[in-house]
């Protein structure tokens, strides 16, 4: 009897960590390898909910609190006698911590990637979160192993009965009501935010277009040091950034033009223009490409306040590419010396 109890306790001690790693890998590995969830495509939404809103925070709190929890009354008694308790949070507190830590960790990972040369892409973010989950689980398992078997946190499998929920039956009636309210609020928040993410509006699909240049000293790409003065026949290097935030792979074409304007009756009209470059690129959904291009103006259009415009099209460009018919456009104001 004692052997079965010990075996069950050991199983429950490591079950939550094993399940956490398995769910993280099940969500991320197919995306990192094939770009989709493959055989588990039907589980995309529930797996995404759990991975984004729960797994990172649960792994982190497991590393922070390896010890088992006390009942509410025992925790209160321990604090009254010693001023503190070395035991971990209750299961309900762990649930709240997991959701809260996940909602902090996921945006921070995206923010860090945003300031790297690679930008934000689903593969990088998912891979980073999976790495955080695995590392935190390893740390949590190590810290649990250093504790005695009776002090380690484990899932209360032997107590999961309708009449024996520890977080609801322990404590006063007011404590029960607070616990139920907190649990319902957490579930409502996760379902609401998750549903909004899983059903994006059409306006949330877009393609990003921007220009970067190389810093002459460090060689790093930067959104500055743009060319302002060009000479006919003199090549200038730029990097065209295209971020596909649509829900499907797309083939883009970029047309580069140099345009001269003339003001007539208060309106600025293009009076001269020349096409300097044209190229295409196929980019997967969620990917960002930074394509190096060399722009070499000719002597057909010269002067001051010329517009060097990059026109982006999804698919085939219009017969007469212009700002009015382009999907996206970005431009620089330059001077081309005759």
C-alpha positions in Angstrom: 0.0 0.0 0.0 2.8 2.4 0.9 4.7 1.4 -2.2 1.7 2.3 -4.4 1.3 5.6 -2.7 5.0 6.4 -3.1 4.8 5.4 -6.8 1.8 7.6 -7.3 3.5 10.5 -5.5 6.6 10.2 -7.7 4.5 10.1 -10.8 2.5 13.2 -9.8 5.8 15.0 -8.9 7.1 15.1 -12.4 3.9 14.8 -14.4 3.2 18.5 -14.7 6.7 19.2 -15.9 6.7 16.4 -18.5 3.3 17.5 -19.9 4.5 21.2 -20.0 7.5 20.2 -22.2 5.5 17.8 -24.4 2.8 20.5 -25.1 5.5 23.1 -25.9 7.3 20.8 -28.3 4.0 19.7 -29.9 3.1 23.3 -30.6 6.4 24.6 -31.8 8.3 21.8 -33.5 5.9 21.4 -36.5 5.9 25.2 -37.0 9.7 25.4 -36.9 10.3 22.5 -39.2 7.5 22.7 -41.8 5.9 26.1 -41.2 2.6 24.6 -40.0 1.2 22.3 -37.4 1.0 19.4 -39.8 -1.0 16.4 -38.3 -2.1 18.5 -35.3 -3.5 21.4 -37.4 -7.0 20.8 -36.0 -5.5 21.5 -32.5 -4.0 24.8 -33.6 -6.3 27.0 -31.6 -6.4 25.1 -28.3 -2.6 24.4 -28.5 -2.0 28.1 -29.2 -4.1 29.1 -26.2 -2.3 26.9 -23.8 1.2 27.7 -25.2 0.7 31.5 -25.2 -1.4 32.0 -22.1 -0.2 29.3 -19.8 3.0 27.2 -20.5 5.7 29.9 -20.3 4.3 31.2 -17.0 3.8 27.8 -15.6 7.3 26.7 -16.4 8.7 29.9 -14.8 6.7 29.6 -11.6 7.7 25.9 -11.3 11.3 27.1 -11.3 10.5 29.8 -8.7 8.4 27.6 -6.4 9.5 24.0 -6.3 8.1 23.3 -2.9 4.6 21.9 -2.2 1.8 24.2 -1.0 0.1 24.3 2.3 -3.6 24.6 2.9 -4.8 28.1 3.5 -5.1 27.5 7.3 -1.7 26.0 7.6 -0.1 28.8 5.6 -1.7 31.3 7.9 -0.5 29.4 11.0 3.1 29.2 9.6 3.2 32.9 9.0 1.9 33.7 12.4 4.5 31.5 14.1 7.6 32.3 12.0 6.7 35.4 10.0 7.2 33.5 6.7 6.6 30.2 5.0 9.0 28.3 2.7 6.2 26.5 1.1 5.0 27.3 -2.4 1.7 28.8 -3.6 -1.6 27.0 -3.6 -2.7 25.4 -6.9 -5.1 28.3 -7.6 -2.3 30.8 -6.9 -0.1 28.8 -9.3 -2.8 29.1 -12.0 -3.0 32.9 -11.6 0.8 33.2 -11.6 1.1 31.1 -14.7 -1.3 33.2 -16.7 0.2 36.5 -15.4 3.8 35.5 -16.0 2.8 34.3 -19.5 1.1 37.6 -20.4 4.4 39.3 -19.3 6.8 36.9 -21.0 5.3 36.7 -24.4 5.3 40.5 -25.2 8.8 40.8 -23.8 10.1 38.1 -26.2 8.4 39.9 -29.1 9.9 43.2 -28.0 13.4 41.8 -27.8 13.1 40.3 -31.3 11.8 43.6 -32.6 15.1 45.3 -31.9 17.2 42.6 -33.6 18.2 42.7 -37.3 15.8 39.7 -37.9 12.6 41.5 -36.7 9.6 39.7 -35.4 8.6 36.4 -37.0 6.4 33.6 -35.7 9.3 31.0 -35.9 11.7 33.1 -33.8 9.1 34.0 -31.2 7.8 30.4 -30.8 11.3 29.0 -30.7 12.3 31.5 -28.0 9.3 30.8 -25.9 9.9 27.0 -26.3 13.5 27.5 -25.2 12.3 29.5 -22.1 9.8 26.7 -21.2 12.4 24.0 -21.5 15.1 25.8 -19.5 12.6 26.8 -16.8 11.3 23.2 -16.6 14.9 21.9 -16.2 15.6 24.4 -13.5 12.3 23.6 -11.7 13.0 19.8 -11.9 16.5 20.3 -10.5 15.2 22.4 -7.6 12.4 19.9 -6.9 14.9 17.1 -6.9 16.9 18.8 -4.2 13.9 18.9 -1.8 12.7 15.9 0.2 9.9 13.9 -1.4 7.4 15.2 1.1 8.3 18.8 0.4 8.2 18.7 -3.4 5.3 20.2 -5.3 3.2 17.5 -7.0 -0.2 17.4 -8.7 -2.8 16.5 -6.1 -4.1 13.5 -8.1 -5.1 11.6 -5.1 -7.3 14.5 -3.9 -9.1 15.3 -7.2 -12.6 14.2 -6.3 -15.8 16.2 -6.5 -16.1 16.4 -2.8 -12.4 17.1 -2.1 -11.1 20.1 -4.1 -8.5 21.6 -1.7 -8.7 25.1 -3.0 -12.4 25.3 -2.7 -13.2 23.2 0.5 -10.4 24.7 2.6 -10.9 28.0 4.4 -13.9 30.0 5.2 -17.0 30.6 3.0 -15.6 34.0 2.0 -12.3 32.4 1.0 -14.2 29.9 -1.2 -16.1 32.6 -2.9 -12.9 34.6 -3.6 -11.2 31.5 -5.0 -14.1 30.7 -7.3 -14.3 34.3 -8.5 -10.6 34.5 -9.2 -10.7 31.2 -11.1 -13.7 32.3 -13.2 -12.0 35.7 -14.0 -8.8 33.9 -15.2 -10.8 31.5 -17.4 -12.8 34.4 -18.8 -9.7 36.5 -19.5 -7.9 33.6 -21.3 -11.0 32.7 -23.4 -11.8 36.3 -24.4 -8.2 37.3 -25.4 -7.6 33.9 -27.1 -10.8 34.1 -29.1 -9.9 37.6 -30.3 -6.5 36.4 -31.4 -7.8 33.2 -33.1 -10.4 35.2 -35.1 -8.5 38.2 -36.5 -10.3 40.9 -38.4 -9.4 41.5 -42.1 -7.8 44.8 -41.1 -5.2 43.0 -39.1 -3.6 41.5 -42.2 -1.0 43.7 -43.8 2.4 43.9 -45.5 5.2 45.9 -44.1 7.6 47.9 -46.3 10.6 49.9 -45.2 14.1 50.9 -46.2 17.4 50.4 -44.3 21.0 51.4 -45.0 24.3 50.2 -43.7 26.1 52.2 -41.1 29.4 53.2 -42.6 31.3 52.5 -39.3 29.7 49.4 -37.9 28.1 47.9 -41.0 24.8 47.3 -39.1 21.5 48.0 -40.8 19.9 51.3 -39.6 16.9 53.4 -40.4 19.1 56.4 -41.0 22.0 57.6 -43.2 19.7 57.5 -46.2 21.2 58.9 -49.5 20.2 62.5 -50.1 22.4 63.4 -53.0 22.9 61.1 -56.0 25.0 61.3 -59.1 24.1 59.8 -62.5 26.0 56.5 -62.9 26.9 56.3 -59.2 25.5 53.2 -57.5 24.0 53.5 -54.0 23.1 50.5 -51.8 19.8 50.1 -49.8 18.1 47.3 -48.1 14.4 46.9 -48.8 12.5 45.3 -45.9 9.3 43.4 -46.7 7.3 41.8 -43.8 4.5 39.4 -44.7 1.8 39.7 -42.0 -0.9 38.2 -44.2 -2.3 34.8 -43.6 -0.7 33.2 -46.7 2.6 33.2 -48.6 2.8 36.0 -51.1 5.0 36.9 -54.1 5.8 40.6 -54.1 7.2 42.9 -56.8 8.9 46.1 -56.0 9.2 48.9 -58.6 11.7 51.7 -58.0 11.2 55.0 -59.7 12.8 58.4 -59.7 10.2 61.2 -60.2 10.3 64.9 -60.8 7.4 67.1 -59.8 6.0 70.4 -61.1 3.4 72.5 -59.3 0.5 73.6 -61.5 -2.4 75.6 -60.0 -1.5 74.4 -56.5 -1.2 70.7 -57.4 2.0 68.7 -57.7 2.2 66.5 -60.7 4.8 64.1 -61.9 6.3 65.6 -65.1 9.3 63.2 -65.5 10.1 59.8 -64.2 12.4 56.9 -64.9 12.3 53.3 -63.6 15.6 52.4 -61.8 14.9 48.9 -60.5 12.4 46.1 -60.4 12.5 42.8 -58.5 10.3 40.1 -57.0 10.4 38.0 -53.8 8.3 35.2 -52.4 7.9 35.5 -48.6 6.1 33.1 -46.3 3.4 34.2 -43.9 5.0 35.7 -40.8 8.4 36.1 -42.4 10.4 39.3 -43.0 13.0 39.6 -45.7 15.6 42.4 -46.1 16.7 42.4 -49.7 19.9 44.3 -50.6 19.5 46.4 -53.8 21.8 48.7 -55.7 20.1 51.9 -57.1 21.9 53.7 -60.0 20.3 56.8 -61.3 20.8 57.9 -64.9 20.9 61.4 -66.4 17.4 61.3 -67.7 15.9 62.9 -64.5 18.0 65.4 -62.6 17.3 68.2 -60.2 16.4 68.9 -56.6 13.5 67.5 -54.5 13.1 64.4 -56.6 11.2 61.5 -55.2 12.9 58.1 -55.1 9.9 55.9 -54.6 9.6 52.2 -53.9 6.3 50.8 -55.0 5.2 47.4 -53.6 2.7 45.1 -55.4 1.4 41.7 -54.4 1.6 39.7 -57.6 1.9 41.5 -60.9 2.4 45.3 -60.9 0.1 47.7 -62.6 0.9 48.5 -66.2 1.8 52.1 -65.1 3.1 51.7 -61.6 2.4 54.7 -59.4 1.7 55.6 -55.8 -2.0 55.6 -56.4 -2.2 52.0 -57.5 0.6 50.5 -55.4 -0.2 48.2 -52.4 2.5 49.9 -50.3 5.0 52.7 -51.0 7.9 54.3 -49.3 10.1 57.1 -50.6 13.1 59.4 -50.1 13.5 62.9 -51.3 16.8 63.2 -53.1 18.9 65.5 -55.3 20.4 64.2 -58.5 23.2 66.4 -59.8 23.3 66.8 -63.6 
